[in-house]
């Protein structure tokens, strides 16, 4: 079972797609903009983790402390 959390950008993308579908039917959403937004959000979450006190955050996979914010993001949101 996958326990990944949904990021705010992912939630927004789903909501916006449903809204656009209801307004305009099936149209192509600009995937490049969504990819850019997700990458920015990933960097922000990783930086916040790196800048914060994360001594009590550990990997459920390994049981060890996360090495950095990128490792944290990949396990939690990946």
Biopython code that builds the backbone (N, CA, C, O; Angstrom):
import numpy as np
from Bio.PDB.StructureBuilder import StructureBuilder

atoms = [
    (1, "UNK", "N", (0.835, -1.184, 0.000)),
    (1, "UNK", "CA", (0.000, 0.000, 0.000)),
    (1, "UNK", "C", (0.878, 1.244, 0.000)),
    (1, "UNK", "O", (1.851, 1.314, 0.751)),
    (2, "UNK", "N", (0.555, 2.200, -0.811)),
    (2, "UNK", "CA", (1.331, 3.425, -0.953)),
    (2, "UNK", "C", (0.811, 4.479, 0.024)),
    (2, "UNK", "O", (-0.363, 4.846, -0.022)),
    (3, "UNK", "N", (1.688, 4.964, 0.908)),
    (3, "UNK", "CA", (1.297, 5.951, 1.909)),
    (3, "UNK", "C", (1.811, 7.342, 1.575)),
    (3, "UNK", "O", (1.962, 8.172, 2.471)),
    (4, "UNK", "N", (2.082, 7.610, 0.313)),
    (4, "UNK", "CA", (2.582, 8.928, -0.080)),
    (4, "UNK", "C", (1.508, 9.977, 0.142)),
    (4, "UNK", "O", (0.328, 9.743, -0.115)),
    (5, "UNK", "N", (1.932, 11.134, 0.622)),
    (5, "UNK", "CA", (1.002, 12.235, 0.830)),
    (5, "UNK", "C", (0.880, 13.041, -0.455)),
    (5, "UNK", "O", (1.806, 13.080, -1.266)),
    (6, "UNK", "N", (-0.247, 13.672, -0.629)),
    (6, "UNK", "CA", (-0.474, 14.527, -1.792)),
    (6, "UNK", "C", (0.016, 15.931, -1.457)),
    (6, "UNK", "O", (-0.310, 16.478, -0.403)),
    (7, "UNK", "N", (0.803, 16.511, -2.365)),
    (7, "UNK", "CA", (1.271, 17.879, -2.144)),
    (7, "UNK", "C", (0.183, 18.865, -2.549)),
    (7, "UNK", "O", (-0.796, 18.497, -3.198)),
    (8, "UNK", "N", (0.366, 20.105, -2.161)),
    (8, "UNK", "CA", (-0.599, 21.149, -2.499)),
    (8, "UNK", "C", (-0.703, 21.337, -4.007)),
    (8, "UNK", "O", (-1.797, 21.545, -4.532)),
    (9, "UNK", "N", (0.412, 21.266, -4.698)),
    (9, "UNK", "CA", (0.405, 21.435, -6.151)),
    (9, "UNK", "C", (-0.348, 20.281, -6.821)),
    (9, "UNK", "O", (-1.097, 20.498, -7.774)),
    (10, "UNK", "N", (-0.152, 19.067, -6.328)),
    (10, "UNK", "CA", (-0.884, 17.933, -6.893)),
    (10, "UNK", "C", (-2.391, 18.091, -6.661)),
    (10, "UNK", "O", (-3.191, 17.831, -7.560)),
    (11, "UNK", "N", (-2.771, 18.516, -5.463)),
    (11, "UNK", "CA", (-4.187, 18.745, -5.164)),
    (11, "UNK", "C", (-4.749, 19.812, -6.101)),
    (11, "UNK", "O", (-5.828, 19.638, -6.666)),
    (12, "UNK", "N", (-4.024, 20.908, -6.266)),
    (12, "UNK", "CA", (-4.476, 21.995, -7.129)),
    (12, "UNK", "C", (-4.650, 21.506, -8.564)),
    (12, "UNK", "O", (-5.632, 21.849, -9.222)),
    (13, "UNK", "N", (-3.716, 20.717, -9.044)),
    (13, "UNK", "CA", (-3.786, 20.220, -10.422)),
    (13, "UNK", "C", (-5.047, 19.387, -10.639)),
    (13, "UNK", "O", (-5.711, 19.526, -11.666)),
    (14, "UNK", "N", (-5.376, 18.535, -9.695)),
    (14, "UNK", "CA", (-6.580, 17.705, -9.817)),
    (14, "UNK", "C", (-7.830, 18.585, -9.802)),
    (14, "UNK", "O", (-8.722, 18.423, -10.635)),
    (15, "UNK", "N", (-7.886, 19.513, -8.854)),
    (15, "UNK", "CA", (-9.045, 20.396, -8.741)),
    (15, "UNK", "C", (-9.213, 21.266, -9.993)),
    (15, "UNK", "O", (-10.326, 21.445, -10.488)),
    (16, "UNK", "N", (-8.108, 21.799, -10.491)),
    (16, "UNK", "CA", (-8.161, 22.660, -11.668)),
    (16, "UNK", "C", (-8.585, 21.858, -12.900)),
    (16, "UNK", "O", (-9.359, 22.346, -13.724)),
    (17, "UNK", "N", (-8.082, 20.638, -13.026)),
    (17, "UNK", "CA", (-8.470, 19.789, -14.162)),
    (17, "UNK", "C", (-9.966, 19.510, -14.132)),
    (17, "UNK", "O", (-10.631, 19.569, -15.166)),
    (18, "UNK", "N", (-10.497, 19.206, -12.952)),
    (18, "UNK", "CA", (-11.938, 18.961, -12.836)),
    (18, "UNK", "C", (-12.737, 20.220, -13.161)),
    (18, "UNK", "O", (-13.769, 20.148, -13.828)),
    (19, "UNK", "N", (-12.268, 21.354, -12.698)),
    (19, "UNK", "CA", (-12.950, 22.623, -12.982)),
    (19, "UNK", "C", (-12.941, 22.921, -14.483)),
    (19, "UNK", "O", (-13.974, 23.263, -15.059)),
    (20, "UNK", "N", (-11.788, 22.793, -15.103)),
    (20, "UNK", "CA", (-11.679, 23.075, -16.534)),
    (20, "UNK", "C", (-12.532, 22.117, -17.352)),
    (20, "UNK", "O", (-13.157, 22.515, -18.335)),
    (21, "UNK", "N", (-12.554, 20.848, -16.940)),
    (21, "UNK", "CA", (-13.394, 19.878, -17.636)),
    (21, "UNK", "C", (-14.866, 20.259, -17.552)),
    (21, "UNK", "O", (-15.613, 20.132, -18.522)),
    (22, "UNK", "N", (-15.270, 20.732, -16.366)),
    (22, "UNK", "CA", (-16.677, 21.112, -16.208)),
    (22, "UNK", "C", (-17.017, 22.363, -17.009)),
    (22, "UNK", "O", (-18.158, 22.524, -17.443)),
    (23, "UNK", "N", (-16.055, 23.240, -17.209)),
    (23, "UNK", "CA", (-16.296, 24.485, -17.938)),
    (23, "UNK", "C", (-16.122, 24.333, -19.448)),
    (23, "UNK", "O", (-16.904, 24.877, -20.227)),
    (24, "UNK", "N", (-15.096, 23.594, -19.854)),
    (24, "UNK", "CA", (-14.710, 23.580, -21.263)),
    (24, "UNK", "C", (-14.652, 22.197, -21.887)),
    (24, "UNK", "O", (-14.313, 22.077, -23.065)),
    (25, "UNK", "N", (-14.970, 21.153, -21.142)),
    (25, "UNK", "CA", (-14.833, 19.801, -21.673)),
    (25, "UNK", "C", (-13.390, 19.344, -21.583)),
    (25, "UNK", "O", (-12.578, 19.972, -20.904)),
    (26, "UNK", "N", (-13.075, 18.275, -22.249)),
    (26, "UNK", "CA", (-11.714, 17.738, -22.198)),
    (26, "UNK", "C", (-10.785, 18.580, -23.065)),
    (26, "UNK", "O", (-10.901, 18.605, -24.290)),
    (27, "UNK", "N", (-9.884, 19.253, -22.415)),
    (27, "UNK", "CA", (-8.847, 20.033, -23.101)),
    (27, "UNK", "C", (-7.506, 19.683, -22.486)),
    (27, "UNK", "O", (-7.429, 19.191, -21.360)),
    (28, "UNK", "N", (-6.483, 19.938, -23.223)),
    (28, "UNK", "CA", (-5.136, 19.625, -22.740)),
    (28, "UNK", "C", (-4.694, 20.698, -21.755)),
    (28, "UNK", "O", (-4.798, 21.893, -22.032)),
    (29, "UNK", "N", (-4.202, 20.259, -20.607)),
    (29, "UNK", "CA", (-3.661, 21.164, -19.592)),
    (29, "UNK", "C", (-2.160, 21.265, -19.839)),
    (29, "UNK", "O", (-1.524, 20.273, -20.194)),
    (30, "UNK", "N", (-1.592, 22.446, -19.656)),
    (30, "UNK", "CA", (-0.170, 22.651, -19.886)),
    (30, "UNK", "C", (0.641, 21.888, -18.847)),
    (30, "UNK", "O", (0.797, 22.339, -17.713)),
    (31, "UNK", "N", (1.152, 20.734, -19.243)),
    (31, "UNK", "CA", (1.891, 19.847, -18.345)),
    (31, "UNK", "C", (3.226, 20.464, -17.941)),
    (31, "UNK", "O", (3.690, 20.234, -16.825)),
    (32, "UNK", "N", (3.848, 21.236, -18.817)),
    (32, "UNK", "CA", (5.139, 21.842, -18.491)),
    (32, "UNK", "C", (5.026, 22.781, -17.290)),
    (32, "UNK", "O", (5.896, 22.786, -16.419)),
    (33, "UNK", "N", (3.965, 23.566, -17.243)),
    (33, "UNK", "CA", (3.770, 24.479, -16.118)),
    (33, "UNK", "C", (3.553, 23.676, -14.836)),
    (33, "UNK", "O", (4.095, 24.028, -13.789)),
    (34, "UNK", "N", (2.777, 22.615, -14.907)),
    (34, "UNK", "CA", (2.545, 21.767, -13.738)),
    (34, "UNK", "C", (3.850, 21.138, -13.261)),
    (34, "UNK", "O", (4.108, 21.095, -12.058)),
    (35, "UNK", "N", (4.668, 20.654, -14.176)),
    (35, "UNK", "CA", (5.957, 20.061, -13.797)),
    (35, "UNK", "C", (6.854, 21.091, -13.110)),
    (35, "UNK", "O", (7.526, 20.772, -12.130)),
    (36, "UNK", "N", (6.866, 22.322, -13.622)),
    (36, "UNK", "CA", (7.666, 23.384, -13.009)),
    (36, "UNK", "C", (7.171, 23.678, -11.599)),
    (36, "UNK", "O", (7.972, 23.830, -10.676)),
    (37, "UNK", "N", (5.856, 23.759, -11.429)),
    (37, "UNK", "CA", (5.278, 24.045, -10.111)),
    (37, "UNK", "C", (5.619, 22.932, -9.125)),
    (37, "UNK", "O", (5.951, 23.212, -7.974)),
    (38, "UNK", "N", (5.541, 21.675, -9.558)),
    (38, "UNK", "CA", (5.851, 20.553, -8.676)),
    (38, "UNK", "C", (7.324, 20.550, -8.290)),
    (38, "UNK", "O", (7.659, 20.233, -7.149)),
    (39, "UNK", "N", (8.210, 20.897, -9.221)),
    (39, "UNK", "CA", (9.644, 20.938, -8.925)),
    (39, "UNK", "C", (9.954, 22.069, -7.934)),
    (39, "UNK", "O", (10.747, 21.881, -7.012)),
    (40, "UNK", "N", (9.336, 23.237, -8.119)),
    (40, "UNK", "CA", (9.524, 24.349, -7.179)),
    (40, "UNK", "C", (9.042, 23.940, -5.794)),
    (40, "UNK", "O", (9.724, 24.184, -4.798)),
    (41, "UNK", "N", (7.866, 23.317, -5.729)),
    (41, "UNK", "CA", (7.333, 22.891, -4.433)),
    (41, "UNK", "C", (8.256, 21.865, -3.780)),
    (41, "UNK", "O", (8.490, 21.931, -2.573)),
    (42, "UNK", "N", (8.777, 20.929, -4.548)),
    (42, "UNK", "CA", (9.696, 19.918, -4.015)),
    (42, "UNK", "C", (10.917, 20.590, -3.401)),
    (42, "UNK", "O", (11.333, 20.234, -2.298)),
    (43, "UNK", "N", (11.490, 21.557, -4.106)),
    (43, "UNK", "CA", (12.659, 22.269, -3.600)),
    (43, "UNK", "C", (12.333, 23.041, -2.323)),
    (43, "UNK", "O", (13.145, 23.084, -1.399)),
    (44, "UNK", "N", (11.148, 23.652, -2.269)),
    (44, "UNK", "CA", (10.754, 24.404, -1.084)),
    (44, "UNK", "C", (10.573, 23.487, 0.126)),
    (44, "UNK", "O", (11.014, 23.822, 1.226)),
    (45, "UNK", "N", (9.937, 22.348, -0.064)),
    (45, "UNK", "CA", (9.736, 21.409, 1.042)),
    (45, "UNK", "C", (11.080, 20.870, 1.521)),
    (45, "UNK", "O", (11.323, 20.791, 2.726)),
    (46, "UNK", "N", (11.949, 20.500, 0.593)),
    (46, "UNK", "CA", (13.270, 19.987, 0.969)),
    (46, "UNK", "C", (14.079, 21.048, 1.709)),
    (46, "UNK", "O", (14.739, 20.737, 2.700)),
    (47, "UNK", "N", (14.037, 22.289, 1.245)),
    (47, "UNK", "CA", (14.770, 23.375, 1.904)),
    (47, "UNK", "C", (14.216, 23.630, 3.295)),
    (47, "UNK", "O", (14.984, 23.824, 4.237)),
    (48, "UNK", "N", (12.903, 23.633, 3.441)),
    (48, "UNK", "CA", (12.302, 23.835, 4.761)),
    (48, "UNK", "C", (12.741, 22.731, 5.719)),
    (48, "UNK", "O", (13.015, 22.993, 6.891)),
    (49, "UNK", "N", (12.808, 21.511, 5.225)),
    (49, "UNK", "CA", (13.269, 20.398, 6.046)),
    (49, "UNK", "C", (14.726, 20.610, 6.444)),
    (49, "UNK", "O", (15.086, 20.448, 7.610)),
    (50, "UNK", "N", (15.562, 20.972, 5.471)),
    (50, "UNK", "CA", (16.990, 21.189, 5.739)),
    (50, "UNK", "C", (17.213, 22.330, 6.725)),
    (50, "UNK", "O", (18.119, 22.266, 7.555)),
    (51, "UNK", "N", (16.389, 23.373, 6.638)),
    (51, "UNK", "CA", (16.544, 24.543, 7.495)),
    (51, "UNK", "C", (15.975, 24.340, 8.894)),
    (51, "UNK", "O", (16.291, 25.100, 9.809)),
    (52, "UNK", "N", (15.141, 23.325, 9.065)),
    (52, "UNK", "CA", (14.450, 23.130, 10.331)),
    (52, "UNK", "C", (15.142, 22.144, 11.249)),
    (52, "UNK", "O", (16.209, 21.616, 10.937)),
    (53, "UNK", "N", (14.514, 21.910, 12.381)),
    (53, "UNK", "CA", (14.998, 20.938, 13.357)),
    (53, "UNK", "C", (14.325, 19.613, 13.058)),
    (53, "UNK", "O", (13.159, 19.413, 13.400)),
    (54, "UNK", "N", (15.041, 18.721, 12.432)),
    (54, "UNK", "CA", (14.449, 17.464, 12.001)),
    (54, "UNK", "C", (15.073, 16.259, 12.707)),
    (54, "UNK", "O", (15.083, 15.157, 12.158)),
    (55, "UNK", "N", (15.587, 16.461, 13.908)),
    (55, "UNK", "CA", (16.220, 15.365, 14.629)),
    (55, "UNK", "C", (15.268, 14.202, 14.886)),
    (55, "UNK", "O", (15.711, 13.061, 15.011)),
    (56, "UNK", "N", (13.989, 14.468, 14.966)),
    (56, "UNK", "CA", (13.037, 13.420, 15.279)),
    (56, "UNK", "C", (12.331, 12.868, 14.047)),
    (56, "UNK", "O", (11.394, 12.080, 14.169)),
    (57, "UNK", "N", (12.769, 13.272, 12.878)),
    (57, "UNK", "CA", (12.191, 12.756, 11.646)),
    (57, "UNK", "C", (13.093, 11.647, 11.126)),
    (57, "UNK", "O", (14.264, 11.877, 10.823)),
    (58, "UNK", "N", (12.553, 10.469, 11.025)),
    (58, "UNK", "CA", (13.350, 9.350, 10.564)),
    (58, "UNK", "C", (12.592, 8.591, 9.476)),
    (58, "UNK", "O", (11.367, 8.653, 9.374)),
    (59, "UNK", "N", (13.349, 7.895, 8.695)),
    (59, "UNK", "CA", (12.800, 7.123, 7.589)),
    (59, "UNK", "C", (12.066, 5.905, 8.122)),
    (59, "UNK", "O", (12.607, 5.152, 8.932)),
    (60, "UNK", "N", (10.847, 5.715, 7.671)),
    (60, "UNK", "CA", (10.109, 4.504, 8.048)),
    (60, "UNK", "C", (10.666, 3.285, 7.321)),
    (60, "UNK", "O", (10.485, 2.149, 7.758)),
    (61, "UNK", "N", (11.344, 3.538, 6.210)),
    (61, "UNK", "CA", (11.928, 2.430, 5.450)),
    (61, "UNK", "C", (13.172, 1.881, 6.141)),
    (61, "UNK", "O", (13.340, 0.669, 6.275)),
    (62, "UNK", "N", (14.054, 2.805, 6.585)),
    (62, "UNK", "CA", (15.342, 2.375, 7.143)),
    (62, "UNK", "C", (15.407, 2.479, 8.658)),
    (62, "UNK", "O", (16.223, 1.801, 9.282)),
    (63, "UNK", "N", (14.569, 3.313, 9.264)),
    (63, "UNK", "CA", (14.628, 3.543, 10.701)),
    (63, "UNK", "C", (15.694, 4.545, 11.097)),
    (63, "UNK", "O", (15.839, 4.859, 12.279)),
    (64, "UNK", "N", (16.441, 5.051, 10.131)),
    (64, "UNK", "CA", (17.501, 6.026, 10.389)),
    (64, "UNK", "C", (17.007, 7.441, 10.111)),
    (64, "UNK", "O", (16.004, 7.640, 9.425)),
    (65, "UNK", "N", (17.735, 8.429, 10.661)),
    (65, "UNK", "CA", (17.423, 9.820, 10.345)),
    (65, "UNK", "C", (17.592, 10.048, 8.846)),
    (65, "UNK", "O", (18.427, 9.419, 8.197)),
    (66, "UNK", "N", (16.783, 10.960, 8.311)),
    (66, "UNK", "CA", (16.947, 11.327, 6.903)),
    (66, "UNK", "C", (18.278, 12.035, 6.720)),
    (66, "UNK", "O", (18.719, 12.786, 7.590)),
    (67, "UNK", "N", (18.909, 11.793, 5.590)),
    (67, "UNK", "CA", (20.165, 12.463, 5.270)),
    (67, "UNK", "C", (19.947, 13.948, 4.987)),
    (67, "UNK", "O", (20.737, 14.794, 5.405)),
    (68, "UNK", "N", (18.858, 14.250, 4.269)),
    (68, "UNK", "CA", (18.586, 15.632, 3.890)),
    (68, "UNK", "C", (17.125, 15.770, 3.475)),
    (68, "UNK", "O", (16.359, 14.806, 3.490)),
    (69, "UNK", "N", (16.760, 17.002, 3.103)),
    (69, "UNK", "CA", (15.383, 17.289, 2.728)),
    (69, "UNK", "C", (14.917, 16.558, 1.483)),
    (69, "UNK", "O", (13.742, 16.206, 1.378)),
    (70, "UNK", "N", (15.812, 16.324, 0.541)),
    (70, "UNK", "CA", (15.424, 15.604, -0.679)),
    (70, "UNK", "C", (15.031, 14.161, -0.351)),
    (70, "UNK", "O", (14.061, 13.633, -0.895)),
    (71, "UNK", "N", (15.792, 13.536, 0.539)),
    (71, "UNK", "CA", (15.458, 12.163, 0.936)),
    (71, "UNK", "C", (14.095, 12.142, 1.643)),
    (71, "UNK", "O", (13.271, 11.256, 1.413)),
    (72, "UNK", "N", (13.882, 13.141, 2.508)),
    (72, "UNK", "CA", (12.594, 13.268, 3.207)),
    (72, "UNK", "C", (11.453, 13.425, 2.204)),
    (72, "UNK", "O", (10.451, 12.716, 2.290)),
    (73, "UNK", "N", (11.599, 14.346, 1.259)),
    (73, "UNK", "CA", (10.545, 14.586, 0.260)),
    (73, "UNK", "C", (10.243, 13.320, -0.526)),
    (73, "UNK", "O", (9.081, 12.954, -0.705)),
    (74, "UNK", "N", (11.276, 12.663, -0.989)),
    (74, "UNK", "CA", (11.082, 11.475, -1.819)),
    (74, "UNK", "C", (10.337, 10.370, -1.083)),
    (74, "UNK", "O", (9.524, 9.668, -1.684)),
    (75, "UNK", "N", (10.605, 10.205, 0.220)),
    (75, "UNK", "CA", (9.903, 9.156, 0.952)),
    (75, "UNK", "C", (8.462, 9.560, 1.270)),
    (75, "UNK", "O", (7.549, 8.742, 1.167)),
    (76, "UNK", "N", (8.260, 10.830, 1.659)),
    (76, "UNK", "CA", (6.934, 11.254, 2.095)),
    (76, "UNK", "C", (6.018, 11.577, 0.917)),
    (76, "UNK", "O", (4.842, 11.213, 0.930)),
    (77, "UNK", "N", (6.549, 12.261, -0.105)),
    (77, "UNK", "CA", (5.731, 12.717, -1.230)),
    (77, "UNK", "C", (6.053, 12.009, -2.541)),
    (77, "UNK", "O", (5.213, 11.919, -3.435)),
    (78, "UNK", "N", (7.301, 11.503, -2.641)),
    (78, "UNK", "CA", (7.870, 10.883, -3.815)),
    (78, "UNK", "C", (7.013, 10.544, -4.914)),
    (78, "UNK", "O", (7.482, 10.015, -5.922)),
]
sb = StructureBuilder()
sb.init_structure("model")
sb.init_model(0)
sb.init_chain("A")
sb.init_seg("    ")
for serial, (resi, resn, name, xyz) in enumerate(atoms, 1):
    if name == "N":
        sb.init_residue(resn, " ", resi, " ")
    sb.init_atom(name, np.array(xyz, "f"), 0.0, 1.0, " ", f" {name:<3s}", serial, name[0])
structure = sb.get_structure()
